[in-house]
Amino acid sequence: MNDSRVTSLDITAAIGLAVGGAFGVAGTFVGHAAVRQELWGIDAVGLIVATALLALKYFRKGDDCVAAGFLVFVAGETLVLSDTAAGLAASVPSFGAGVALWSASLLMTSLPKAFPIWSRVSGTVAAIIFATSAVRIFWGEQLLPTAAPLPLAGYPFLVLALVGWIVRSLKSA
């Protein structure tokens, strides 16, 4: 498919990415557990829908690595979503598995030249931060999703990568 028009699916993906980025950041800084969990639930659903749509788009374009990267992101975000309602401490194992997959996904979408360079650099930095966080969790550290400096430092870089995905989704070729 070589169509250069922005479609309703492109717009839907962009909205899902924007909702995911905004609600994810908001949830990170909310102190009340129930509100944080609700915001992160909305964030995750938006990102899962958006990246599933982007996987299909890039698969149709023949960019298999980027398409597979978005499928890996869907898997990682699903793991993160699976324990969101359990609270910060209880979600650590699934969060660790999820950010390990985010890391792989961000590399798969950042190494090819499908997105603006600033987005690809941001995605690569986020991938390194999330991989480091995952390793620490796998080694038994009770690293909460809101812990500073890691993984907290990765979220701004993830959001910048999402912005690059949005820009490319809404820009006709």
QUIQUI-V615128 format. One record per residue. RES is the residue in one small letter. PSI is psi in radians with two decimals (none if undefined). OMEGA is omega in radians with two decimals (NA if undefined). D_FIRST is the distance of its C-alpha to the first C-alpha in whole Angstrom. Layout:
BEGIN
res=<RES;RES>
psi=<PSI;PSI>
omega=<OMEGA;OMEGA>
d_first=<D_FIRST;D_FIRST>
END
This chain:
BEGIN
res=<m;n;d;s;r;v;t;s;l;d;i;t;a;a;i;g;l;a;v;g;g;a;f;g;v;a;g;t;f;v;g;h;a;a;v;r;q;e;l;w;g;i;d;a;v;g;l;i;v;a;t;a;l;l;a;l;k;y;f;r;k;g;d;d;c;v;a;a;g;f;l;v;f;v;a;g;e;t;l;v;l;s;d;t;a;a;g;l;a;a;s;v;p;s;f;g;a;g;v;a;l;w;s;a;s;l;l;m;t;s;l;p;k;a;f;p;i;w;s;r;v;s;g;t;v;a;a;i;i;f;a;t;s;a;v;r;i;f;w;g;e;q;l;l;p;t;a;a;p;l;p;l;a;g;y;p;f;l;v;l;a;l;v;g;w;i;v;r;s;l;k;s;a>
psi=<2.05;0.47;2.29;0.05;2.59;2.18;3.00;-0.51;-0.61;-0.77;-0.74;-0.77;-0.76;-0.73;-0.77;-0.72;-0.74;-0.78;-0.79;-0.83;-0.82;-0.84;-0.57;-0.81;-0.78;-0.76;-0.57;-0.53;0.11;2.32;-0.47;2.11;-0.81;-0.68;-0.76;-0.82;-0.69;-0.80;-0.76;-0.54;-0.79;-0.77;-0.89;-0.76;-0.76;-0.78;-0.64;-0.81;-0.83;-0.83;-0.47;-0.75;-0.72;-0.60;-0.78;-0.75;-0.87;-0.49;-0.78;-0.57;-0.19;0.22;1.35;-0.65;-0.78;-0.76;-0.81;-0.62;-0.72;-0.61;-0.68;-0.66;-0.72;-0.80;-0.78;-0.76;-0.56;-0.71;-0.76;-0.76;-0.60;-0.52;0.21;-0.77;-0.25;-0.26;2.94;-0.95;-0.74;-0.38;-0.08;-0.84;-0.82;-0.54;-0.76;-0.79;-0.70;-0.79;-0.45;-0.75;-0.64;-0.77;-0.87;-0.77;-0.80;-0.63;-0.72;-0.50;-0.30;-0.50;-0.77;2.86;0.74;-0.34;2.88;2.60;-0.70;-0.61;-0.69;-0.69;-0.78;-0.76;-0.67;-0.74;-0.80;-0.71;-0.74;-0.77;-0.78;-0.61;-0.75;-0.74;-0.77;-0.76;-0.77;-0.71;-0.76;-0.45;0.03;0.02;2.39;1.26;1.85;2.66;-0.35;0.09;2.46;2.50;-0.42;2.39;-0.03;-0.67;-0.36;-0.45;-0.75;-0.64;-0.65;-0.80;-0.69;-0.70;-0.74;-0.71;-0.71;-0.69;-0.69;-0.85;-0.82;-0.59;-0.57;-0.02;2.14;2.58;none>
omega=<-3.07;-3.12;-3.09;3.13;2.98;-3.08;3.07;3.08;3.04;3.14;3.10;3.11;3.14;3.11;3.11;3.11;3.14;3.10;3.13;3.14;-3.08;-3.10;3.10;3.11;3.14;-3.14;-3.13;-3.04;3.10;-3.11;-3.09;-3.01;-3.08;3.13;3.11;-3.11;3.11;3.13;3.13;3.06;3.11;3.10;-3.07;-3.14;3.10;-3.13;3.13;3.12;-3.10;-3.08;3.02;3.10;3.12;3.08;3.12;-3.14;-3.08;3.03;3.12;3.12;-3.13;3.12;-2.98;-3.12;3.13;3.12;3.13;3.08;3.10;3.06;3.09;3.09;3.08;-3.14;-3.13;-3.13;3.08;3.07;3.13;3.13;-2.99;-3.12;-3.11;-3.10;-3.12;-3.12;-3.03;-3.04;-3.10;-3.08;-3.02;-3.12;3.14;3.05;3.11;3.10;-3.14;-3.12;3.02;3.10;3.03;-3.11;3.11;-3.14;-3.12;3.06;-3.13;3.13;-3.09;-3.11;3.03;-3.06;-3.10;-3.04;3.13;-3.06;-3.14;3.10;-3.13;3.08;3.11;3.12;3.12;3.10;3.11;3.14;3.14;3.14;-3.11;3.08;3.10;3.10;-3.14;3.13;3.14;3.11;-3.14;3.08;3.03;3.13;3.11;-3.07;-3.10;3.11;-3.13;-3.06;3.07;0.06;3.12;0.12;-3.04;-3.11;-3.12;-3.04;3.11;3.12;3.05;-3.13;3.08;3.07;3.11;3.12;3.07;3.09;3.12;-3.12;-3.12;3.13;-3.07;3.14;3.10;-3.07;NA>
d_first=<0;4;6;9;11;13;12;15;14;14;17;18;17;19;22;22;23;25;27;27;28;31;32;32;34;37;37;38;41;42;46;46;44;43;42;40;39;37;35;34;33;31;30;28;27;25;24;23;21;19;18;17;14;14;14;11;9;10;10;6;6;9;11;14;17;16;14;17;19;18;19;22;23;23;25;27;27;28;31;32;32;34;37;37;40;42;43;43;45;44;40;41;40;36;36;36;34;31;32;32;28;27;29;26;23;24;25;21;19;22;22;19;18;16;18;21;24;26;24;24;28;28;26;28;31;31;30;33;35;33;34;38;38;37;39;42;41;41;44;46;46;46;43;42;39;41;43;43;43;40;38;38;38;34;33;33;31;28;28;27;24;23;24;21;19;19;20;16;15;16;16;13;12>
END
